Amino acid sequence: MQHPPLPQFIHAPILVLVTAMLMMQPLSTDLYLASLPSLTEVFQVPVSTIQLTLSLFVIGFGLAQLIVGPLSDRYGRRPVLLSGLALYLFASILCALANTIDLLITARFIQALGCCAAVTIARAIVRDAYPPESGAKVIARASTWISLAPIFGPILGSYLQVSFGWRAAFVALGFFSSAIFAASVMHLPETNLHKNPRATDFTGLRENYRYVLGSRVFWFYALPGAFSYGMIFLFISGSSFAFINILHVPTQWFGYCFGLGVSGYMTGTLICRRMLKSMSNMQALRIGTACAFGSGAFFFIATLLGFSHWILLVTAMFLGMASHGINFPVTQSSAVSPFPQQAGTAAGLMGALFMVFAFLIGSLVGVSHNGTLIPMAIIALILGTLNFLSVRILKVPTSHS
């Protein structure tokens, strides 16, 4: 049964809050990227250990979505969101006070649980508040604003690192989460108008998971979405070491290089919004995945030919991020919209899949780091190829059964 859309008058504040909540994820990773190389010296640990502050974050984020989604289906979006934001604030404080790498990694894992609540609930709210045919357009519109976070976040993070040290980034994240918490308390209504009391029962969970995971529509859109997210996490997890340690870009300039690359995401979302006015979601996705392949092939070939300059990495990032800007709104909306009764569960499962890929890519970046761009270029080519093939080999499903 399709849920009736919420009253139009609440759409505007919901869109603003959804945008802010979705911003939490890129800010949670990008704001302290400039600090990663210095953390190896502060805690006297190798790159692979520092990468755990990213990899364990995405694992916590991914696992929590399997719980957060069903909880919000049963108890409502609002109480789960507010609990998650409070947990995020606590973890941000713990990160800022950490005096060992083990405590920092643990605090990052806890921070991921709170961040997961905000992002998962934001995705489910879009399904609650807007009709399915508008979902991709709404997410594309929000994504244009969300792209400001990974553009300006690293720039701010670079200056925070140079001026105050690595702890300042987590203080800033604490203030940001506090603002979202206050705005949600005052302005966010409960959007789950059809709570499912069995959503967290074992039988209910099993039925919902089986229903979503058994849907060919879900997998058709979730797989290219995961490959696309893996591409951007490659650049998120590896760019600071590549720019600062390999290409010798000064720390204070890292944020500008990263911001130039990530501006591709904003470009992609703007292109996506325009394309969706005149073409189907599937047509837009085929174009986006072709861009992903082009990005990976360009990066690999240029690196193989011996190019090693910050402009190369910025260009590869820009193209990869632009492809994700097209792919993300389409895959996110199309994978969740067939499940009005299980929107939280579907959003959680898709997010968990994204995070599994991110964890694998982040771990691979850490262990393959050899002081050159070659490992990153190989991973980019593989991800771009898988993204391209995923929507061309699999048959387009006509229903979600």
N, C-alpha and C positions, 0 to 999 in steps of 0.2 A: 504493500500500500504506500502510495506517495504521500509524504507529509505536506500539508499546506505551507507555503512560505510564510515567514514571520512578517508582521506589519512593516510596511515600507519605512516608517519613521525611525526604526531602529537600525536600518542598514548602514547609515553613515557612521555612527559611533562604533558599530561592530567592525566595519572595515578598517577604521583607524586602529582599534585594539588588536584585531587579527594581524595587521601589518606589524605592529610593535612586538607582538608575541612571536611572530615568525622571524623577526630580526634577532631575537635572543640567540638563536643557534649560530648564525654566522659571527655575531659579535663574541660569543663565548669561545670561538676558536681564533678568529682573526685579530682580536684586540691584543693578544699577547704573542702573536707570531714573531714579532721583532725581538722578543725576549728569549726565544728558544735557543739560539746559539750561545747566549750568555749564561743560560741555565746549566749548560754542560760544564762551565767553569765554576759557577757558584756552588753546585753540588758535587763537582768532580765525578761526573758519570758520563758514559758514552752517549752518542746521538740516539742509539736504539732505546736507551732508558728514558731519555727526555721525550721521545716519540710516544711513550706510554701515557703521557699527560693528554695526548690527543687520542690515541687508540683506545684507552680505557674509557675516555669520555664518550666515544661513539658506541662502545659496547654497552655502557650503562644506559645511554640514550636509546639504543635499539631494544634492549631487553625490557626496559620500563614501558615502552609503547604497548607491549603485549598485555600489560596490566592496566595502564592508564586508559586505553581505549575502552575496554569493557567496564571499568569503574565509572567512566563518564556516561556510558550507555545506561547504567543502572541508577546512579545517584545524581546525574546531571553534570553539565559542563562546569558550572560555576564553583561548586565546592572543591572539585578535583583541581581546578586551575589555581584557586587561592592557596590550597595546601602546597601545590608544587612551587608556586612563587615564593612562599615562605621558606621552603626547603632550599631553594636556589640562593636566597639571600644569606641563609646560614652558611651554606657551602662556600659562597664567595668570601665571606669573612674568614672562614677556615683556610681558604687558599692564600689569602693575603697575609695570614699569620704563620703559615707553614715554615718550619725551620729544617725540615728534612725532605728529601725527594719522595720518600714513601708517604709522608703525610700529604704532600702536594698531589700525588697521584690519587690517593684515597679521596681527598677533598674534591678533586676534579670528577671522580666517579659519582660522588653524591650530587655535585652540581649538575651533572648530566641528567640525573633523575628529575630534578626540578625543572630543568630546561625542557625535558621531554614532555612534561605535563602541559607546559605552555604551547609548544608546537603542535602536539597531537590534538589538544583541545581546539586550537585555532583551525586546523584542517576540518575537524568535525563540525565546528560552528559554521563554516562555509557551506557544508552540506545541509545543515539545519536551516540556515537563514536564506539560502538562495536556491532557486530551481536548478535541476541538473544541467539544463542547457546553458545556464549562465555561469556555472562553476568555473570553467576554464578561463573565461573572460575576467571573472572576479579575481582569481588567483594571479592571472597575468598582470592585472592592474596593481594588485598589492605587491607583486614581485618587482615591479619597476621601482617602488619606493624601498623595498627590502634591499635591493641592490646597492643602495647608498651605504648600508652597513659594511659590506666587504670592501667598498671603495674607500670610505673615509675611516673605517675602523683601524686598519693597519697604519694609516698615517698618524692618527691620534696615538695608537699604541707605540709607534716609533718614538714620538716625542715624549710620551710618558716614560718609556724605557731610558731614553737619554737623560731626561730631567730628574726622574724620581726612582728609577729602577723597576724591576719586574713586578713588584707587589702592587704598584699603582693601577695596573690594568684590572686587577680583581676588585680593587676598591671602586673603580668606575663601574664595573659590572654590577656590584652591589647597589649602587645608586640607581642604575637603570632599572633593575628588577623592582626596587622599591617604588619607583614611579609607576610602573605597570601595575603593581599590586594595588596602589591607591586608586588609579584610574579604573581598574576592574571592579573594585569595591563600590565605587560611586556610579559607574556608567554601564556595566555589563549585565544585561538581564540573563535569565536562564533560557537557553535556546533549545534545550532538549525537551520538547513538548510531549514526547511519548517514551518515557523512561521504561526500560525493560527490567523488571525485578529478577529475571532469571539470567541476566547478562553475565553475572559473576559466578553463578552456580557451575559446578563442573560439567553437568549435562548441557547447560546453556552455552558455556564456553566452547565445549566440544562441537556442539551443533553449529555455532556461529563460525568457528575457525574452519570446520569442515566445509561449510557453505561457501565461505569466501575463498579458501584455498582451492576448492574444487571448481572454481569459476575460471573458464578460459579467458574471459574478458579481463579479470584481475591480472593474470599472469602476462597477458599480451601487452598490457601497458606498464605493469610493475617492472618487468625485466629491463626494457630500455631505459626506464627511469632510474633503475639501480646502476646500470652501466654508465649512464650519464652522470649520476652523482659520484660514482667512483672516479670519473675523470676530473671533476672539480676538486675532490678531496686529494687527488694526487698533487695538484698544485697547492692546495692549502697546506698539506703536511710537508711538502718538500721544498716550497719556494724560498723560505727564509734561509735554509742552509745553502740552497743553490745560488741565491742572489748574494748573500753575505760572505759565505765561506768559499764558494767556487768561483763566482764572478766578481767578488771583491767590491760589491756595492756597499758604501757606508751605511751603517745602521739607520741613521737619520733619514736616509734617502730610500730605504727599503719600502716604506709605506707608500711612497709615490709610485714606485715600480709596480708594486702589488696592486695598487689602486687602478693604474692604467690597464693592467691585465684584467682585473675584475670588472672594469667598466664594460667589458664585453657582455657581462650578464645583463646589465641594464639595457644594452643595445638589443640583446636577444629578446628580452621581454617586450620591448617596444615593437620589434618586428613581429613577434608572436601576436600581439594585440591587433596589429594591422592585418596579419594574415587571416586571423580567425573571423574577420568581418566578411571575407570573400571565399574562404575554403573550409573544409571539414577538419576536425581534429586530426584525423589520420593523415591527411595531406600535409598538414603542418609538421606532424611528427616525422614523416619521411624526409622532409627538408632538414629538420633539426638533427636527425641522426646522420644524414649525409655531411653536415657541417662538422659533427663530432669526428667522423672518419677523416675528413680533410685536415682537421687540427692535428690529430695524431700522426697522420702521414707526413705532414709538413714538418712537425717537430722532429720526427725520426730521421727523415731524409737530410734535413739541414744539419742535424747533429752528426750524422754519419759522414757528411761531407766536410766536417771539421769546424763548422761555425760554433763559436763559443762567446756569446756577447749577451748582455742583458736585454738588448732589443729582441733577440731571438726568443728568449723565454717570455718576455712580455707579449709578443705576438702570438705565440702558441697558447698562452693563457687566455688572451683575448678571444681567440677563435674557439677554444674549448668552453669558455664561460658563455660565449654567445650561443653555442649549441645547447647548453643546458638551459639558458634563458628561454629557448623555444620549447625544449623537451619537457621541462618541469611542470609548467601549468597544464599542459595537455595530459601527461601521464598521471599527475596527481589527481586531477578532476575525473578523468576517464576511469581510473582504477577504483575510485571510491563511490562515484555517483550511482552505480547500479545497486547499491546496498543502503537504502534509506533507513532500514531497521537496524543495520549493523555498521553505521558510518564510523563510529569510534573504533570498532574492531578492525574494519578494513583499513582505516587510516593508520592504526597501530601496526598492523601486519606489514603494510607497505613501508612504513618508516623503519621497522625492524630490519626488513630486507635491505633498505638503503644503508643502514648502519653496519650490517654484516659486511657489505662490500667495502664500506669506508674503513672498517677495522682491518680487513685483509689488505687493502691498498696502503693504509698507513703503516702497517707492520712491514709490508714489502719494501716500502720506501726506506724505512729505518735499516733493515738488514742488507739492502742492496746498495746503500750509500757508499760510494768509492771515490769521492772527490771529483767526479765528472758528471755531465748531464746525460750520459748514455743510459743509465738505468731508468731515469724518468722518461726519456724519449721512447724506450721500448715499451714501458707500461702504458704510455699514452697511445701508442699505435695499437696495442692489443685491445684496450678499452674502446677506442674509436671503431675498430673493426667489429667487435662484438655488438656495439650499439647499432651500427649500420645493418648488420645481418639480422639482428633480432626482430626487426619489423618487416623484413623481406622474406625470411624463411618461414616464420610462423604464419599460419593462415588467419586472416582477420575473422574473429568470431562474430556471429550474428546475434548472440544472446549471451547472458552470463550463466548459462547452465552448461 
